[in-house]
Amino acid sequence: MTPSAFFLQSDANLGAIEIAASLGLVLLGILLVQGYTYFRTSEGDFRGLKIPVGTLLAIETFHSFTASHTVYNETVTRWDRAQINSYSLCANMTGGTYITAFVQGFLSYRLYRISGGKKSTSLLCLWLASLRFILGMVMSAECNLDVRRTPNWVGFVTRFSWLIVSTLAVGAAADVAIACSMLYYLWTLAPSGNTTLTATIRRWSLRSGLVASFFSVGVLICFVAMSNLVWVGLYIILVRVYAISFLALLNARPRERRSLVRPPSVSTNTIYDTVPASAAPTGVPFSLAELPSGAAPPVPSTHITAETLGSDVPVADYHIEMTYDRRGNLQFTER
């Protein structure tokens, strides 16, 4: 790539970034819906996970803003003196580096938990993720220094091509290692008695891990084989794929558990044995009977008054409600 042969305002350069920024906004909408779903169903998660998820959504929003601002800056603000590199583009790369490191680090820890505490594979993936973060920050710093050069970007890409290739290659290696290791441990270490849940988790791991791996390899191939900015556009989308995959895995947990681990279907026939107030405490036995498969358990609301038991039995008014909570557990409420 030489400065004389590089023309920014073309389909393969600025056009690729515009398309990627537009698709990134669509994916941001999907990501925000996933974030909303997570916070609605994450009452059992600790703050150490909720706070990073909120931070991730904020960085993703900033990442989309910088991509859109890059397009606006080159097509409106300085359309007659366009230079591809700008502080907005550098900030976009920096945000993508943070997001990539967070997701790869989380998946490395998840790999450690799935493997039953085996550290060798998870430490390898974590080391690759850390190296990817360091190389990405160095690349972002050099990108910021290149903004004031004229012409910029072309010289930066030519002079630091080894750095860009190393960053993309290490990131792709980390993604492939994480995805393959997860599939291996889920296949060999999962209990045989819960095959349906195992297959579901394996499917989610395959979709999330390998999709990011394919995008990472695609970005690397485009940078090496093509002298344009298609790889930058794919890199913008790759960052969004990381976050969507991460939240998809989190949101799949309670839904899969509700669909695969359901309480048995029972009918609740309430029988009250009443005795005078001077006698021993009254017991409240419940008769449980199985319903046909697929039938929904009735949830009666029983109201007992002195008139229904007879005027000679001194009892108080009780109102017992039987409901199911969000996890499918039967609850009794006395009013």
C-alpha positions in Angstrom: 0.0 0.0 0.0 1.5 3.3 -1.1 0.2 6.8 -0.5 -0.2 7.6 -4.2 -2.2 4.4 -4.8 -4.5 4.8 -1.8 -7.8 6.6 -2.5 -9.9 7.0 0.7 -13.3 7.9 -0.9 -13.9 4.6 -2.6 -16.1 1.6 -2.1 -13.4 -0.6 -0.6 -12.1 2.0 1.8 -14.5 4.6 3.2 -17.4 2.6 1.8 -16.4 -0.5 3.8 -16.2 1.6 7.0 -19.7 3.2 6.4 -21.3 -0.2 5.9 -19.6 -1.6 9.0 -20.7 1.4 11.1 -24.3 0.9 9.9 -24.3 -2.8 10.6 -22.6 -2.0 14.0 -25.6 0.2 14.9 -28.0 -2.6 14.1 -25.9 -5.0 16.2 -25.8 -2.5 19.0 -29.6 -2.5 19.1 -29.5 -6.3 19.5 -26.8 -6.0 22.1 -28.8 -3.5 24.2 -31.9 -5.7 24.1 -29.7 -8.6 25.4 -28.4 -6.3 28.1 -31.9 -5.4 29.1 -32.9 -9.1 29.2 -29.8 -9.9 31.3 -30.5 -7.3 34.0 -34.2 -8.4 34.2 -33.2 -12.0 34.8 -29.9 -11.6 36.7 -31.2 -11.4 40.3 -29.0 -14.4 41.2 -25.8 -13.0 39.8 -23.3 -11.1 42.0 -22.2 -7.5 41.5 -18.8 -8.6 40.3 -20.5 -9.8 37.1 -23.3 -7.2 36.8 -20.9 -4.2 37.0 -18.6 -5.4 34.2 -21.7 -6.2 32.0 -22.9 -2.6 32.5 -19.4 -1.3 31.7 -19.3 -3.5 28.6 -22.5 -2.0 27.3 -21.3 1.5 27.9 -18.0 0.8 26.0 -19.9 -0.8 23.2 -22.1 2.3 22.9 -19.0 4.5 22.9 -17.5 2.2 20.3 -20.5 2.6 18.0 -20.4 6.4 18.4 -16.7 6.6 17.4 -17.3 4.5 14.3 -20.2 6.7 13.3 -18.2 9.9 14.1 -15.3 8.6 11.9 -17.7 8.3 8.9 -19.2 11.7 9.6 -15.8 13.3 10.0 -14.5 12.0 6.6 -17.6 12.6 4.6 -18.8 15.9 6.0 -16.3 17.8 8.2 -13.2 17.3 6.0 -14.6 15.9 2.8 -12.1 17.9 0.7 -9.0 16.9 2.7 -9.9 13.5 3.9 -7.4 11.5 5.9 -8.5 8.1 7.1 -6.8 8.2 10.5 -8.5 10.3 13.2 -8.8 10.4 16.9 -12.2 8.9 16.6 -10.8 5.9 14.7 -8.1 5.5 17.3 -10.6 5.6 20.1 -12.6 3.0 18.3 -9.6 0.7 18.2 -8.9 1.3 21.9 -12.5 0.5 22.9 -12.4 -2.7 20.8 -9.2 -3.7 22.5 -10.8 -3.4 26.0 -13.9 -5.3 24.9 -11.9 -8.1 23.3 -9.7 -8.5 26.4 -12.8 -8.6 28.7 -14.7 -11.2 26.7 -11.6 -13.4 26.2 -10.7 -13.1 29.8 -14.2 -14.1 30.9 -14.3 -17.1 28.6 -10.9 -18.2 29.9 -12.2 -18.2 33.4 -15.3 -20.0 32.3 -13.1 -22.6 30.6 -11.3 -23.0 34.0 -14.7 -23.7 35.7 -15.9 -26.1 33.0 -12.7 -28.1 33.0 -13.0 -28.8 36.7 -10.2 -26.6 37.9 -7.6 -27.6 35.3 -5.3 -24.6 34.9 -3.1 -25.5 31.9 -5.6 -24.8 29.1 -7.3 -21.8 30.8 -3.9 -20.2 31.6 -2.8 -20.6 28.0 -6.0 -18.9 26.7 -5.6 -16.2 29.4 -2.0 -15.6 28.3 -3.0 -15.3 24.7 -5.8 -12.8 25.7 -3.3 -10.8 27.8 -0.8 -10.7 24.9 -3.6 -9.6 22.6 -4.5 -6.8 24.9 -0.9 -5.6 25.2 -0.4 -5.6 21.5 -3.7 -3.9 20.9 -2.9 -1.1 23.3 0.5 -0.6 21.6 -1.2 -0.5 18.2 -3.7 2.1 19.5 -0.9 4.3 20.9 0.9 4.2 17.6 -2.3 5.0 15.8 -2.8 8.1 17.9 0.7 9.3 17.1 0.0 8.8 13.4 -3.0 11.2 13.4 -0.9 14.4 13.0 1.1 13.0 10.1 0.3 14.0 6.5 -0.7 11.8 4.8 -1.5 9.6 7.7 -2.6 5.9 8.1 -0.8 4.6 5.0 2.6 5.1 6.5 1.4 3.7 9.8 0.0 0.5 8.2 3.2 0.0 6.2 5.6 0.7 9.0 3.7 -1.3 11.7 2.2 -4.1 9.6 4.0 -6.6 11.7 2.3 -5.2 14.8 -1.1 -5.3 13.2 -0.6 -8.9 12.0 0.7 -10.0 15.4 -2.3 -8.4 17.2 -4.9 -10.0 14.8 -3.1 -13.4 14.8 -2.9 -13.6 18.6 -6.5 -12.6 18.9 -7.6 -15.3 16.4 -5.5 -17.9 18.2 -7.1 -17.1 21.5 -10.6 -17.3 20.0 -9.9 -20.7 18.4 -8.2 -22.1 21.5 -11.1 -21.0 23.8 -13.8 -22.4 21.5 -12.0 -25.8 20.9 -11.1 -26.2 24.5 -14.7 -25.6 25.7 -16.1 -28.1 23.2 -13.5 -30.7 24.3 -14.3 -30.4 28.0 -18.0 -30.2 27.5 -17.8 -33.4 25.4 -15.5 -35.4 27.8 -16.3 -34.1 31.3 -20.1 -33.4 31.2 -22.2 -35.9 33.2 -24.0 -38.5 31.0 -27.2 -38.1 32.9 -27.9 -34.5 31.7 -27.3 -35.0 28.0 -30.0 -32.5 26.9 -28.4 -29.7 28.9 -24.9 -30.7 27.7 -26.0 -30.6 24.1 -27.5 -27.2 24.6 -24.4 -25.7 26.2 -22.2 -27.3 23.5 -24.4 -25.7 20.8 -24.1 -22.2 22.4 -20.4 -22.6 22.8 -20.0 -23.7 19.2 -22.0 -20.7 17.9 -20.5 -18.1 20.1 -16.9 -19.2 20.1 -16.5 -20.2 16.5 -18.3 -17.2 15.1 -15.8 -14.9 16.8 -13.0 -17.2 15.6 -14.2 -17.0 12.0 -14.4 -13.2 12.1 -10.9 -13.0 13.7 -9.4 -15.1 11.0 -11.3 -13.2 8.3 -10.0 -9.9 9.6 -6.4 -11.2 9.5 -6.9 -12.6 5.9 -8.3 -9.4 4.6 -5.5 -7.3 6.1 -2.8 -9.5 4.6 -4.4 -10.2 1.2 -6.2 -6.9 0.5 -4.8 -3.3 0.2 -7.9 -1.5 1.4 -9.9 -0.9 4.6 -12.2 -3.9 4.4 -10.3 -5.4 7.4 -11.2 -2.3 9.5 -14.9 -2.7 8.7 -14.8 -6.4 9.7 -12.9 -5.4 12.9 -15.6 -3.0 13.9 -18.2 -5.8 13.5 -16.0 -8.3 15.2 -16.0 -6.3 18.4 -19.8 -6.3 18.4 -19.8 -10.1 17.8 -17.7 -10.5 21.0 -20.2 -8.6 23.1 -23.3 -10.3 21.6 -21.8 -13.7 22.1 -20.9 -12.9 25.7 -24.4 -11.7 26.6 -26.0 -14.5 24.7 -24.2 -17.1 26.9 -25.3 -15.2 30.0 -28.9 -15.0 29.0 -29.0 -18.6 27.9 -28.4 -19.9 31.5 -31.7 -19.3 33.2 -33.8 -19.9 30.1 -32.2 -23.3 29.5 -32.5 -24.2 33.2 -36.2 -23.3 33.1 -36.9 -25.3 30.0 -34.9 -28.4 31.0 -35.4 -28.6 34.8 -39.1 -28.1 35.5 -41.0 -29.0 38.7 -43.4 -32.0 38.4 -47.0 -31.2 37.6 -49.2 -31.6 40.7 -52.7 -30.7 41.7 -53.1 -28.9 45.0 -56.3 -30.1 46.8 -56.4 -28.4 50.1 -58.1 -30.2 53.0 -58.5 -28.4 56.3 -59.2 -30.3 59.5 -60.7 -28.0 62.1 -61.1 -28.5 65.8 -62.2 -26.2 68.7 -59.8 -23.6 69.8 -59.1 -25.5 73.1 -57.8 -28.6 71.3 -54.3 -29.2 70.0 -53.0 -27.1 67.1 -54.7 -27.7 63.8 -52.8 -29.4 61.0 -53.1 -28.5 57.3 -52.4 -31.6 55.2 -52.0 -31.4 51.4 -53.0 -34.1 48.9 -50.7 -34.1 45.9 -51.7 -36.0 42.8 -49.8 -36.2 39.5 -51.5 -34.7 36.4 -51.2 -36.0 32.9 -48.1 -34.9 31.0 -48.3 -31.4 29.7 -51.1 -30.3 31.9 -50.6 -27.1 33.8 -51.0 -27.3 37.6 -54.0 -25.4 38.9 -53.2 -22.6 41.4 -56.3 -22.3 43.6 -57.0 -19.5 46.0 -58.8 -20.7 49.2 -60.7 -18.4 51.5 -61.9 -19.8 54.8 -64.2 -18.0 57.1 -66.2 -18.8 60.3 -69.4 -19.0 58.3 -68.1 -21.8 56.1 -66.9 -23.9 59.2 -69.9 -23.2 61.5 -70.6 -20.6 64.1 -69.5 -22.9 66.9 -65.9 -23.1 65.7 -63.9 -20.0 66.7 -61.5 -19.5 63.8 -59.9 -16.5 62.2 -60.3 -15.6 58.5 -57.5 -16.9 56.3 -56.7 -16.3 52.7 -54.0 -18.6 51.3 -52.7 -18.0 47.8 -50.7 -20.5 45.9 -48.5 -19.2 43.1 -45.4 -20.1 41.1 -42.3 -17.9 41.1 -40.1 -17.2 38.1 -38.1 -20.3 38.7 -41.1 -22.6 38.8 -41.2 -23.1 42.6 -44.6 -23.4 44.4 -45.1 -20.6 46.9 -47.8 -20.3 49.6 -48.8 -16.9 50.9 -51.1 -16.5 54.0 -53.1 -13.3 54.2 
